């Protein structure tokens, strides 16, 4: 029988895994315009102010109809929009190319990414899916070449709902998300075949069955230091 134990090897490997997950949240919460996808009242006010600056930014219509039609508008900061306009704003289908080479291609509404579209960063990070009021919202896929791929639901710029995260090392989390983190019921499968099925809170396992090689299982959870605690039976 397994008595209550603290497995340092598992703890260290899991700490690295979750450090990677936390880092990926930073990538997931920042849009390509450099505006944090927060939902506080102060941030919403700041976002509205940034939108006003965006609208006042002088751009040159280099081709077509940039008021009500299709055209190309170039901006002083090196960015460029090619696509549909309505009342002088980006509306409909279009591509906004950033000064570093990345771009967003998809649907627009009143200068905001809205509908379906793909946002590609110069470093290879890519989000493909649904948008609402310039934030990732709905179903979408976030691909991070050095970290992994998340496929699932988003809410106001953060991973929320059901989703699957496949890490490049072979580990996988599948389950519930809230505020960009693992929260609720979920399954974490390790590359070596071990598996944890249970509850999560802010990336920490709070109680569930941990399956070992050979069919053995323990009731397991993580302490405040993300160290695994394994017990023979459920408390």
Helices and strands as residue ranges (DSSP letters): E 5-6, H 8-28, H 41-56, E 59-64, E 69-75, E 80-86, E 89-97, E 103-109, E 112-120, E 126-132, E 135-144, E 148-155, E 158-167, E 172-178, E 181-189, E 195-201, E 204-211, G 213-215, E 217-222, E 228-231
